[in-house]
Amino acid sequence: MKSLIKNMINAVKIWLSLVIIVSAVFALTIGFAPSEANQSNNSELHSAEFDTLYFALTSQKINHNEIEKLISQLDNNFEKDFATALLLKRKQNFDEAFNLLKKYLTNFPKIYSYYDELVWLAAANDRLNEIEELLSKDSNNKFGNYLKAFISYQKGKYSEAIKLLENEKDFYQLYLLSHSYRASGDYQKANTLLDSCLIIYPKDKPDYVKVIISKGSIFLLSGKYDEAKKLYQSGYELALIKDNK
């Protein structure tokens, strides 16, 4: 028993150290530049200027004055408000940021990251129920289902999230579905879905590393510490290679 506990402690230490390193390097791999990865997995292309701001606001240390100037130069009102909401989030003004994003909900913007941020801000403000009230019965498009699934996931209703996403095929949908199975304890199904994510998501894109790390976490939770260590190391090395490019 003591040996098992010691192995678990060592595995957790390895996991934490590698995740911290990979996260730091992952932020560097993104760079202050437009992301093709984000465009390739959304149904609607958005401006390169917005992509630049999005990744700066979600992944980098920023100069607020410079960011505000760049936001003011955006032509699209949705992109301008989205970027402003992300800046407000960085300033921990969660309520105002949520209100900026919420007003676009009934239009169902065709960009998954919008729903990720909306749900995060709603949870931070204890306003998830407010989003649910705005969701109509006619919101059975894939973005509406993704939003419903994300809310269910945040509330710990993993079986509901799984039911909403089990027939979907987009990367972000499969990734959330994997996390839902993982949270419900079905590590095998979660791992299989991550394998599907790796197949459809280009290896040279930043989020590929995130999927590798997620697979490592599943092996860690399954008690397969050697496999977990290999995947964390693989993710770390892949992030370094991307950074060198």
Residue pairs with C-beta under 8 A, 6 or more apart in sequence:
7 225
8 225
10 225
11 220
11 225
11 228
11 229
12 220
14 225
14 228
14 229
14 232
15 216
15 217
15 220
15 228
15 232
18 213
18 216
18 229
18 232
18 233
18 235
18 236
19 213
19 232
21 236
22 209
22 213
22 232
22 235
22 236
22 239
25 236
25 239
25 240
25 242
25 243
26 59
26 206
26 209
26 210
26 239
27 59
27 60
28 243
29 206
29 209
29 239
29 242
29 243
30 55
30 59
30 60
30 206
31 55
32 52
32 55
32 56
32 60
33 52
33 55
34 48
34 49
34 51
34 52
35 51
35 54
35 55
35 205
35 206
36 205
37 201
37 202
37 205
37 206
37 207
38 51
38 54
38 55
38 113
39 45
39 46
39 51
40 202
40 205
41 112
41 170
41 171
41 172
41 201
42 110
42 111
42 112
42 113
43 110
44 109
44 110
44 111
46 76
46 79
46 111
47 74
47 75
47 76
47 79
49 70
49 73
49 74
49 79
50 74
50 76
50 79
50 82
50 83
52 70
53 67
53 70
53 71
53 74
53 83
53 86
54 82
54 83
54 86
54 113
56 62
56 67
57 67
57 83
57 86
57 87
57 89
57 90
58 86
62 90
64 87
64 90
64 91
67 83
67 87
68 87
70 83
71 80
71 83
71 84
71 87
72 80
74 80
74 83
78 104
78 109
81 100
81 101
81 103
81 104
82 100
82 101
82 114
82 117
84 97
84 100
85 97
85 98
85 100
85 101
85 117
85 121
86 97
86 117
88 94
88 96
88 97
88 100
89 97
89 117
89 120
89 121
94 121
94 124
94 125
95 125
97 121
98 118
98 121
98 122
98 124
98 125
98 127
101 114
101 117
101 118
101 121
102 118
102 130
102 131
102 134
104 114
105 118
105 131
105 134
105 135
106 134
106 136
108 139
108 141
108 143
108 144
109 143
110 143
112 143
112 146
112 170
112 172
115 143
115 146
115 147
115 150
116 150
118 131
118 147
119 128
119 131
119 147
119 150
119 151
119 154
121 127
122 128
122 130
122 131
122 151
123 154
128 151
128 154
128 155
131 147
131 151
132 148
132 151
135 144
135 147
135 148
139 145
139 147
139 148
142 168
142 170
142 173
145 164
145 165
145 168
146 164
146 165
146 168
146 172
146 173
146 176
148 160
148 164
149 160
149 161
149 164
149 165
149 173
149 176
149 177
149 180
150 161
150 176
152 158
152 160
152 161
152 164
153 161
153 176
153 179
153 180
153 183
156 183
158 180
158 181
158 183
158 184
159 184
161 176
161 177
161 180
162 177
162 180
162 181
162 184
165 173
165 174
165 176
165 177
165 180
166 177
168 174
168 177
169 200
171 197
171 200
171 201
171 207
174 193
174 196
174 197
174 200
175 193
175 194
175 197
175 211
175 214
177 193
178 189
178 190
178 191
178 193
178 194
178 197
178 214
179 190
179 214
181 187
181 189
181 190
181 193
182 190
182 217
182 218
182 221
187 218
187 221
187 222
190 218
191 215
191 218
191 219
194 211
194 214
194 215
194 218
195 215
197 211
198 208
198 211
198 212
201 207
201 208
201 211
202 208
204 242
206 242
208 238
209 235
209 238
209 239
209 242
212 231
212 234
212 235
212 238
213 231
213 232
213 235
215 231
216 227
216 228
216 229
216 230
216 231
216 232
216 235
217 228
219 225
219 227
219 228
219 231
220 228
